[in-house]
Amino acid sequence: MAEENQTSALETELEALLDVEVEITAVLGTAMMPISQILKLGRGAVVELNRNVGEDIEVHANNRMVAHGEVVVVDDRLGVNLTDILLLAEVQKTLDGDE
């Protein structure tokens, strides 16, 4: 009976989490440049990123990396095919490193 109550409580807690909204970001790459250079950018300017063609991109949930993926085209839209989902222990390491 106690085990049933634990399972029921766990399911209720999980259900509460299912409605939490999370911002998902696909990071194609990053670049560092001085503001003066940014201000000189115009239409058609190309900014070189720190990733190579074909290299996996990072997928972040609320600014925390949670997976790697590759960019795909779905109809006329871009999407991300997840290739590697980080284990909870790896995510926890990044959280501990930020403190």
N, CA, C and O atoms as CSV, one atom per row, in Angstrom:
chain,resi,resn,atom,element,x,y,z
A,1,MET,N,N,0.815,-1.189,0.000
A,1,MET,CA,C,0.000,0.000,0.000
A,1,MET,C,C,0.861,1.256,0.000
A,1,MET,O,O,0.574,2.210,-0.723
A,2,ALA,N,N,1.926,1.257,0.817
A,2,ALA,CA,C,2.816,2.421,0.875
A,2,ALA,C,C,3.527,2.617,-0.462
A,2,ALA,O,O,3.764,3.748,-0.887
A,3,GLU,N,N,3.865,1.505,-1.121
A,3,GLU,CA,C,4.530,1.578,-2.423
A,3,GLU,C,C,3.594,2.191,-3.461
A,3,GLU,O,O,4.033,2.949,-4.326
A,4,GLU,N,N,2.288,1.860,-3.375
A,4,GLU,CA,C,1.297,2.444,-4.286
A,4,GLU,C,C,1.211,3.949,-4.095
A,4,GLU,O,O,1.136,4.697,-5.070
A,5,ASN,N,N,1.222,4.399,-2.845
A,5,ASN,CA,C,1.159,5.826,-2.542
A,5,ASN,C,C,2.387,6.558,-3.066
A,5,ASN,O,O,2.275,7.676,-3.568
A,6,GLN,N,N,3.574,5.929,-2.952
A,6,GLN,CA,C,4.806,6.532,-3.463
A,6,GLN,C,C,4.737,6.685,-4.972
A,6,GLN,O,O,5.105,7.731,-5.509
A,7,THR,N,N,4.270,5.653,-5.660
A,7,THR,CA,C,4.145,5.693,-7.113
A,7,THR,C,C,3.164,6.769,-7.529
A,7,THR,O,O,3.424,7.514,-8.473
A,8,SER,N,N,2.044,6.858,-6.842
A,8,SER,CA,C,1.025,7.861,-7.150
A,8,SER,C,C,1.571,9.276,-6.940
A,8,SER,O,O,1.326,10.166,-7.755
A,9,ALA,N,N,2.312,9.482,-5.844
A,9,ALA,CA,C,2.895,10.793,-5.565
A,9,ALA,C,C,3.922,11.157,-6.624
A,9,ALA,O,O,3.988,12.311,-7.047
A,10,LEU,N,N,4.721,10.195,-7.057
A,10,LEU,CA,C,5.725,10.428,-8.088
A,10,LEU,C,C,5.058,10.797,-9.409
A,10,LEU,O,O,5.514,11.709,-10.099
A,11,GLU,N,N,3.988,10.098,-9.765
A,11,GLU,CA,C,3.260,10.412,-10.996
A,11,GLU,C,C,2.666,11.813,-10.936
A,11,GLU,O,O,2.679,12.529,-11.937
A,12,THR,N,N,2.148,12.212,-9.785
A,12,THR,CA,C,1.572,13.543,-9.621
A,12,THR,C,C,2.652,14.612,-9.778
A,12,THR,O,O,2.424,15.634,-10.426
A,13,GLU,N,N,3.815,14.383,-9.194
A,13,GLU,CA,C,4.923,15.329,-9.329
A,13,GLU,C,C,5.372,15.429,-10.783
A,13,GLU,O,O,5.652,16.524,-11.270
A,14,LEU,N,N,5.441,14.307,-11.474
A,14,LEU,CA,C,5.845,14.284,-12.870
A,14,LEU,C,C,4.831,15.031,-13.728
A,14,LEU,O,O,5.214,15.795,-14.615
A,15,GLU,N,N,3.553,14.819,-13.474
A,15,GLU,CA,C,2.504,15.517,-14.223
A,15,GLU,C,C,2.633,17.024,-14.060
A,15,GLU,O,O,2.398,17.765,-15.015
A,16,ALA,N,N,2.996,17.487,-12.887
A,16,ALA,CA,C,3.169,18.922,-12.653
A,16,ALA,C,C,4.307,19.473,-13.496
A,16,ALA,O,O,4.245,20.619,-13.941
A,17,LEU,N,N,5.340,18.681,-13.721
A,17,LEU,CA,C,6.479,19.124,-14.526
A,17,LEU,C,C,6.166,19.175,-16.014
A,17,LEU,O,O,6.793,19.941,-16.746
A,18,LEU,N,N,5.222,18.385,-16.471
A,18,LEU,CA,C,4.946,18.291,-17.893
A,18,LEU,C,C,4.447,19.602,-18.495
A,18,LEU,O,O,4.572,19.798,-19.704
A,19,ASP,N,N,3.894,20.495,-17.700
A,19,ASP,CA,C,3.388,21.780,-18.194
A,19,ASP,C,C,4.413,22.912,-18.083
A,19,ASP,O,O,4.129,24.036,-18.495
A,20,VAL,N,N,5.597,22.634,-17.534
A,20,VAL,CA,C,6.621,23.665,-17.393
A,20,VAL,C,C,7.211,23.972,-18.767
A,20,VAL,O,O,7.656,23.070,-19.477
A,21,GLU,N,N,7.212,25.253,-19.133
A,21,GLU,CA,C,7.776,25.643,-20.426
A,21,GLU,C,C,9.273,25.855,-20.300
A,21,GLU,O,O,9.755,26.426,-19.321
A,22,VAL,N,N,10.005,25.383,-21.309
A,22,VAL,CA,C,11.460,25.482,-21.351
A,22,VAL,C,C,11.849,26.103,-22.684
A,22,VAL,O,O,11.335,25.707,-23.730
A,23,GLU,N,N,12.751,27.070,-22.650
A,23,GLU,CA,C,13.235,27.684,-23.889
A,23,GLU,C,C,14.325,26.808,-24.482
A,23,GLU,O,O,15.340,26.542,-23.839
A,24,ILE,N,N,14.108,26.362,-25.715
A,24,ILE,CA,C,15.078,25.523,-26.417
A,24,ILE,C,C,15.817,26.384,-27.437
A,24,ILE,O,O,15.192,27.098,-28.221
A,25,THR,N,N,17.142,26.313,-27.425
A,25,THR,CA,C,17.974,27.091,-28.333
A,25,THR,C,C,18.938,26.150,-29.050
A,25,THR,O,O,19.581,25.309,-28.421
A,26,ALA,N,N,19.031,26.300,-30.367
A,26,ALA,CA,C,19.999,25.543,-31.156
A,26,ALA,C,C,21.144,26.492,-31.480
A,26,ALA,O,O,20.958,27.469,-32.206
A,27,VAL,N,N,22.318,26.209,-30.949
A,27,VAL,CA,C,23.477,27.087,-31.117
A,27,VAL,C,C,24.298,26.589,-32.303
A,27,VAL,O,O,24.956,25.551,-32.229
A,28,LEU,N,N,24.245,27.344,-33.389
A,28,LEU,CA,C,25.000,26.964,-34.592
A,28,LEU,C,C,26.482,27.199,-34.402
A,28,LEU,O,O,27.302,26.512,-35.012
A,29,GLY,N,N,26.837,28.154,-33.570
A,29,GLY,CA,C,28.228,28.496,-33.310
A,29,GLY,C,C,28.288,29.847,-32.639
A,29,GLY,O,O,27.271,30.523,-32.488
A,30,THR,N,N,29.478,30.235,-32.240
A,30,THR,CA,C,29.658,31.541,-31.598
A,30,THR,C,C,30.856,32.242,-32.225
A,30,THR,O,O,31.694,31.626,-32.884
A,31,ALA,N,N,30.907,33.540,-31.998
A,31,ALA,CA,C,32.035,34.347,-32.467
A,31,ALA,C,C,32.243,35.492,-31.480
A,31,ALA,O,O,31.285,36.024,-30.918
A,32,MET,N,N,33.487,35.858,-31.281
A,32,MET,CA,C,33.827,37.004,-30.430
A,32,MET,C,C,34.381,38.094,-31.337
A,32,MET,O,O,35.251,37.841,-32.171
A,33,MET,N,N,33.869,39.307,-31.166
A,33,MET,CA,C,34.397,40.436,-31.937
A,33,MET,C,C,34.120,41.719,-31.178
A,33,MET,O,O,33.167,41.803,-30.402
A,34,PRO,N,N,34.962,42.718,-31.409
A,34,PRO,CA,C,34.750,43.992,-30.724
A,34,PRO,C,C,33.484,44.685,-31.232
A,34,PRO,O,O,33.073,44.492,-32.376
A,35,ILE,N,N,32.884,45.482,-30.375
A,35,ILE,CA,C,31.673,46.213,-30.739
A,35,ILE,C,C,31.911,47.071,-31.975
A,35,ILE,O,O,31.024,47.203,-32.817
A,36,SER,N,N,33.098,47.652,-32.090
A,36,SER,CA,C,33.374,48.503,-33.256
A,36,SER,C,C,33.235,47.719,-34.554
A,36,SER,O,O,32.762,48.258,-35.555
A,37,GLN,N,N,33.642,46.455,-34.547
A,37,GLN,CA,C,33.520,45.608,-35.737
A,37,GLN,C,C,32.053,45.240,-35.984
A,37,GLN,O,O,31.609,45.188,-37.131
A,38,ILE,N,N,31.312,44.988,-34.921
A,38,ILE,CA,C,29.888,44.667,-35.053
A,38,ILE,C,C,29.138,45.835,-35.679
A,38,ILE,O,O,28.265,45.638,-36.524
A,39,LEU,N,N,29.481,47.054,-35.262
A,39,LEU,CA,C,28.804,48.242,-35.785
A,39,LEU,C,C,29.079,48.456,-37.271
A,39,LEU,O,O,28.301,49.118,-37.958
A,40,LYS,N,N,30.176,47.901,-37.767
A,40,LYS,CA,C,30.522,48.041,-39.182
A,40,LYS,C,C,29.836,46.995,-40.066
A,40,LYS,O,O,29.875,47.097,-41.292
A,41,LEU,N,N,29.212,45.996,-39.448
A,41,LEU,CA,C,28.549,44.950,-40.224
A,41,LEU,C,C,27.358,45.538,-40.972
A,41,LEU,O,O,26.614,46.359,-40.435
A,42,GLY,N,N,27.194,45.120,-42.178
A,42,GLY,CA,C,26.063,45.571,-42.976
A,42,GLY,C,C,25.321,44.384,-43.554
A,42,GLY,O,O,25.654,43.227,-43.300
A,43,ARG,N,N,24.318,44.701,-44.331
A,43,ARG,CA,C,23.523,43.645,-44.973
A,43,ARG,C,C,24.433,42.769,-45.830
A,43,ARG,O,O,25.240,43.274,-46.610
A,44,GLY,N,N,24.296,41.460,-45.677
A,44,GLY,CA,C,25.100,40.520,-46.447
A,44,GLY,C,C,26.444,40.200,-45.821
A,44,GLY,O,O,27.204,39.401,-46.368
A,45,ALA,N,N,26.752,40.812,-44.677
A,45,ALA,CA,C,28.024,40.535,-44.008
A,45,ALA,C,C,28.033,39.080,-43.526
A,45,ALA,O,O,26.996,38.532,-43.152
A,46,VAL,N,N,29.196,38.478,-43.541
A,46,VAL,CA,C,29.354,37.099,-43.091
A,46,VAL,C,C,30.178,37.107,-41.809
A,46,VAL,O,O,31.261,37.689,-41.758
A,47,VAL,N,N,29.654,36.458,-40.778
A,47,VAL,CA,C,30.366,36.331,-39.506
A,47,VAL,C,C,30.815,34.889,-39.377
A,47,VAL,O,O,29.991,33.975,-39.381
A,48,GLU,N,N,32.116,34.682,-39.261
A,48,GLU,CA,C,32.664,33.331,-39.152
A,48,GLU,C,C,32.440,32.809,-37.737
A,48,GLU,O,O,32.784,33.468,-36.756
A,49,LEU,N,N,31.854,31.604,-37.649
A,49,LEU,CA,C,31.568,30.991,-36.356
A,49,LEU,C,C,32.644,29.970,-36.011
A,49,LEU,O,O,33.478,29.624,-36.848
A,50,ASN,N,N,32.615,29.498,-34.784
A,50,ASN,CA,C,33.645,28.576,-34.304
A,50,ASN,C,C,33.343,27.109,-34.610
A,50,ASN,O,O,33.926,26.223,-33.984
A,51,ARG,N,N,32.463,26.838,-35.537
A,51,ARG,CA,C,32.116,25.463,-35.907
A,51,ARG,C,C,32.399,25.232,-37.387
A,51,ARG,O,O,32.354,26.159,-38.196
A,52,ASN,N,N,32.687,23.990,-37.722
A,52,ASN,CA,C,32.904,23.608,-39.112
A,52,ASN,C,C,31.624,23.041,-39.708
A,52,ASN,O,O,30.731,22.608,-38.979
A,53,VAL,N,N,31.537,23.043,-41.019
A,53,VAL,CA,C,30.393,22.449,-41.712
A,53,VAL,C,C,30.319,20.969,-41.349
A,53,VAL,O,O,31.332,20.271,-41.369
A,54,GLY,N,N,29.128,20.495,-41.021
A,54,GLY,CA,C,28.937,19.092,-40.677
A,54,GLY,C,C,29.172,18.775,-39.220
A,54,GLY,O,O,28.860,17.671,-38.773
A,55,GLU,N,N,29.714,19.712,-38.471
A,55,GLU,CA,C,29.958,19.486,-37.048
A,55,GLU,C,C,28.643,19.615,-36.285
A,55,GLU,O,O,27.799,20.442,-36.631
A,56,ASP,N,N,28.471,18.803,-35.252
A,56,ASP,CA,C,27.250,18.876,-34.446
A,56,ASP,C,C,27.091,20.248,-33.812
A,56,ASP,O,O,28.070,20.906,-33.462
A,57,ILE,N,N,25.836,20.667,-33.670
A,57,ILE,CA,C,25.540,21.916,-32.978
A,57,ILE,C,C,25.136,21.584,-31.546
A,57,ILE,O,O,24.885,20.426,-31.215
A,58,GLU,N,N,25.077,22.605,-30.708
A,58,GLU,CA,C,24.650,22.415,-29.324
A,58,GLU,C,C,23.173,22.746,-29.203
A,58,GLU,O,O,22.677,23.675,-29.840
A,59,VAL,N,N,22.478,21.972,-28.376
A,59,VAL,CA,C,21.078,22.257,-28.070
A,59,VAL,C,C,21.010,22.595,-26.586
A,59,VAL,O,O,21.431,21.810,-25.737
A,60,HIS,N,N,20.474,23.776,-26.288
A,60,HIS,CA,C,20.385,24.249,-24.911
A,60,HIS,C,C,18.936,24.297,-24.463
A,60,HIS,O,O,18.049,24.605,-25.258
A,61,ALA,N,N,18.691,23.997,-23.205
A,61,ALA,CA,C,17.383,24.178,-22.572
A,61,ALA,C,C,17.596,25.164,-21.440
A,61,ALA,O,O,18.343,24.890,-20.500
A,62,ASN,N,N,16.935,26.319,-21.531
A,62,ASN,CA,C,17.126,27.386,-20.535
A,62,ASN,C,C,18.610,27.692,-20.326
A,62,ASN,O,O,19.087,27.778,-19.195
A,63,ASN,N,N,19.321,27.854,-21.428
A,63,ASN,CA,C,20.740,28.237,-21.443
A,63,ASN,C,C,21.688,27.177,-20.883
A,63,ASN,O,O,22.830,27.493,-20.551
A,64,ARG,N,N,21.243,25.948,-20.776
A,64,ARG,CA,C,22.109,24.843,-20.340
A,64,ARG,C,C,22.181,23.829,-21.476
A,64,ARG,O,O,21.150,23.420,-22.009
A,65,MET,N,N,23.398,23.422,-21.848
A,65,MET,CA,C,23.532,22.445,-22.923
A,65,MET,C,C,22.976,21.097,-22.456
A,65,MET,O,O,23.359,20.582,-21.406
A,66,VAL,N,N,22.059,20.534,-23.265
A,66,VAL,CA,C,21.438,19.261,-22.912
A,66,VAL,C,C,21.610,18.208,-23.998
A,66,VAL,O,O,21.368,17.025,-23.759
A,67,ALA,N,N,22.038,18.639,-25.218
A,67,ALA,CA,C,22.165,17.670,-26.303
A,67,ALA,C,C,23.023,18.241,-27.422
A,67,ALA,O,O,23.325,19.434,-27.454
A,68,HIS,N,N,23.407,17.361,-28.338
A,68,HIS,CA,C,24.052,17.743,-29.589
A,68,HIS,C,C,23.119,17.327,-30.718
A,68,HIS,O,O,22.325,16.399,-30.566
A,69,GLY,N,N,23.216,18.012,-31.841
A,69,GLY,CA,C,22.340,17.655,-32.950
A,69,GLY,C,C,22.886,18.152,-34.263
A,69,GLY,O,O,23.938,18.787,-34.322
A,70,GLU,N,N,22.143,17.849,-35.329
A,70,GLU,CA,C,22.516,18.315,-36.656
A,70,GLU,C,C,21.323,19.043,-37.264
A,70,GLU,O,O,20.170,18.680,-37.031
A,71,VAL,N,N,21.618,20.069,-38.041
A,71,VAL,CA,C,20.573,20.857,-38.674
A,71,VAL,C,C,19.982,20.062,-39.835
A,71,VAL,O,O,20.710,19.477,-40.637
A,72,VAL,N,N,18.651,20.050,-39.911
A,72,VAL,CA,C,17.949,19.380,-41.002
A,72,VAL,C,C,16.893,20.332,-41.560
A,72,VAL,O,O,16.476,21.270,-40.882
A,73,VAL,N,N,16.469,20.090,-42.783
A,73,VAL,CA,C,15.407,20.880,-43.389
A,73,VAL,C,C,14.141,20.039,-43.407
A,73,VAL,O,O,14.137,18.916,-43.909
A,74,VAL,N,N,13.064,20.592,-42.853
A,74,VAL,CA,C,11.768,19.920,-42.821
A,74,VAL,C,C,10.787,20.831,-43.546
A,74,VAL,O,O,10.419,21.891,-43.041
A,75,ASP,N,N,10.366,20.406,-44.742
A,75,ASP,CA,C,9.557,21.259,-45.625
A,75,ASP,C,C,10.349,22.534,-45.891
A,75,ASP,O,O,11.440,22.465,-46.457
A,76,ASP,N,N,9.832,23.693,-45.499
A,76,ASP,CA,C,10.547,24.952,-45.708
A,76,ASP,C,C,11.121,25.504,-44.408
A,76,ASP,O,O,11.420,26.695,-44.319
A,77,ARG,N,N,11.274,24.659,-43.414
A,77,ARG,CA,C,11.746,25.115,-42.112
A,77,ARG,C,C,13.009,24.350,-41.706
A,77,ARG,O,O,13.273,23.244,-42.177
A,78,LEU,N,N,13.773,24.980,-40.815
A,78,LEU,CA,C,14.943,24.304,-40.252
A,78,LEU,C,C,14.529,23.545,-39.006
A,78,LEU,O,O,13.634,23.970,-38.275
A,79,GLY,N,N,15.175,22.441,-38.773
A,79,GLY,CA,C,14.945,21.659,-37.571
A,79,GLY,C,C,16.256,21.118,-37.064
A,79,GLY,O,O,17.300,21.329,-37.682
A,80,VAL,N,N,16.218,20.429,-35.958
A,80,VAL,CA,C,17.414,19.825,-35.375
A,80,VAL,C,C,17.133,18.358,-35.101
A,80,VAL,O,O,16.164,18.012,-34.425
A,81,ASN,N,N,17.988,17.507,-35.632
A,81,ASN,CA,C,17.938,16.079,-35.358
A,81,ASN,C,C,18.896,15.823,-34.197
A,81,ASN,O,O,20.105,16.005,-34.345
A,82,LEU,N,N,18.371,15.404,-33.043
A,82,LEU,CA,C,19.223,15.182,-31.882
A,82,LEU,C,C,20.065,13.928,-32.098
A,82,LEU,O,O,19.538,12.854,-32.389
A,83,THR,N,N,21.372,14.079,-31.954
A,83,THR,CA,C,22.286,12.962,-32.168
A,83,THR,C,C,22.859,12.418,-30.867
A,83,THR,O,O,23.293,11.267,-30.809
A,84,ASP,N,N,22.860,13.247,-29.817
A,84,ASP,CA,C,23.436,12.829,-28.540
A,84,ASP,C,C,22.774,13.633,-27.435
A,84,ASP,O,O,22.889,14.858,-27.401
A,85,ILE,N,N,22.086,12.954,-26.534
A,85,ILE,CA,C,21.457,13.628,-25.403
A,85,ILE,C,C,22.361,13.425,-24.198
A,85,ILE,O,O,22.720,12.296,-23.866
A,86,LEU,N,N,22.727,14.525,-23.543
A,86,LEU,CA,C,23.627,14.434,-22.403
A,86,LEU,C,C,22.944,13.736,-21.237
A,86,LEU,O,O,21.754,13.933,-20.995
A,87,LEU,N,N,23.691,12.938,-20.535
A,87,LEU,CA,C,23.174,12.273,-19.351
A,87,LEU,C,C,22.981,13.294,-18.244
A,87,LEU,O,O,23.666,14.317,-18.212
A,88,LEU,N,N,22.063,13.025,-17.346
A,88,LEU,CA,C,21.785,13.933,-16.245
A,88,LEU,C,C,23.059,14.247,-15.459
A,88,LEU,O,O,23.234,15.375,-14.996
A,89,ALA,N,N,23.941,13.275,-15.305
A,89,ALA,CA,C,25.189,13.490,-14.566
A,89,ALA,C,C,26.058,14.522,-15.277
A,89,ALA,O,O,26.705,15.337,-14.618
A,90,GLU,N,N,26.085,14.502,-16.623
A,90,GLU,CA,C,26.882,15.473,-17.373
A,90,GLU,C,C,26.291,16.872,-17.245
A,90,GLU,O,O,27.026,17.852,-17.122
A,91,VAL,N,N,24.960,16.966,-17.272
A,91,VAL,CA,C,24.303,18.258,-17.096
A,91,VAL,C,C,24.590,18.790,-15.702
A,91,VAL,O,O,24.849,19.980,-15.528
A,92,GLN,N,N,24.544,17.904,-14.703
A,92,GLN,CA,C,24.805,18.312,-13.327
A,92,GLN,C,C,26.226,18.837,-13.167
A,92,GLN,O,O,26.454,19.780,-12.410
A,93,LYS,N,N,27.200,18.229,-13.882
A,93,LYS,CA,C,28.594,18.718,-13.844
A,93,LYS,C,C,28.670,20.147,-14.335
A,93,LYS,O,O,29.373,20.968,-13.747
A,94,THR,N,N,27.950,20.459,-15.416
A,94,THR,CA,C,27.982,21.834,-15.938
A,94,THR,C,C,27.330,22.789,-14.967
A,94,THR,O,O,27.770,23.930,-14.834
A,95,LEU,N,N,26.269,22.337,-14.274
A,95,LEU,CA,C,25.630,23.182,-13.273
A,95,LEU,C,C,26.574,23.451,-12.115
A,95,LEU,O,O,26.668,24.586,-11.647
A,96,ASP,N,N,27.278,22.421,-11.642
A,96,ASP,CA,C,28.217,22.565,-10.532
A,96,ASP,C,C,29.373,23.483,-10.920
A,96,ASP,O,O,29.884,24.222,-10.078
A,97,GLY,N,N,29.786,23.442,-12.172
A,97,GLY,CA,C,30.893,24.282,-12.643
A,97,GLY,C,C,30.526,25.740,-12.706
A,97,GLY,O,O,31.411,26.594,-12.645
A,98,ASP,N,N,29.228,26.064,-12.828
A,98,ASP,CA,C,28.783,27.461,-12.916
A,98,ASP,C,C,28.726,28.134,-11.571
A,98,ASP,O,O,28.684,29.362,-11.498
A,99,GLU,N,N,28.722,27.362,-10.500
A,99,GLU,CA,C,28.571,27.948,-9.156
A,99,GLU,C,C,29.885,28.391,-8.585
A,99,GLU,O,O,29.931,28.903,-7.467
